[in-house]
Amino acid sequence: MASFKLTSQHEGLREERRGSAPSGRGVRLRIVLVLLGLAGIAALGLGLWKGPRLAKDALTGASFGARIACSCRFVEGRPLDQCKSDFEPGMSMVMLSADEGAKSVTARVPLIAAQTATFRPGEGCVLEKWEQ
């Protein structure tokens, strides 16, 4: 029966083979990174697809909110915090702020759109011109 003896060259190959196999932790990290990359690509695609419409809807909501809240505050004389009750469903992201000196209300959809309506005697609340 033949007996084989491992040389130091063979031992080096054996060690190299052991070291090259990915560990369980390394595989999990790669999977997480691939999934994060795919999620990022999907979010970018969704933003490019829906972004323009979202911006227009946000400007429309901010304009409606500014006009309604301005009338509520400066025509009806109600406190600004009560004016959100006049909003349509789905406008919960619209935030309001009033400038009592200028008699204006600014409505914002955070990071997307803002619009201001100003009270003018005899005209009511008028939106500022849209900048497109």
Secondary structure, 3 states (H helix, E strand, C coil): CCCCCCCHHHHHHHHHHHHHCCCHHHHHHHHHHHHHHHHHHHHHHHHHHHHHHHHHHHHHHHHHHHHHHHHHHHHCCCCHHHHHHHCCCCCCCCEEEEECCCCEEEEEECCCEEEEEEEECCCEEEECCCCC
